[in-house]
């Protein structure tokens, strides 16, 4: 089933802005939603590209107040991850865009659909928005996204490049 709506956490947003790959989000998804805690976190550092650009973006919209689900609160994740996962749990037709390992484990345990930033690059290749994932993955690494070499090889295989 194609992903139509993503609810994005702060680290994917910041990494995508810093790697200059953020334009892939509106190309890939019809709706990009950002919970309040994530919006605050991204816009807190005024000198950062994401902080300056997110408020002017025409493609990102803030969600309303997010009711925190007790099963997610029990994981003691960050505020952004907690709101992203709680929102998607309440809206099962949405996909959580998160990279944090503990948040991803929480999502798996609660059967919440997720997509990581690097996985989004593979999706962009599959949909023809980029011709290769090598340079975008390196740009994400340069922007601070930790990607193990074996994961990069797996992603290249998924993208038909290995």
Beta strands, then each sheet from edge to edge (+ up, - down):
strand 1: 5-8
strand 2: 31-34
strand 3: 60-62
strand 4: 95-97
strand 5: 114-115
sheet 1: 3+ 2+ 1+ 4+ 5+
end
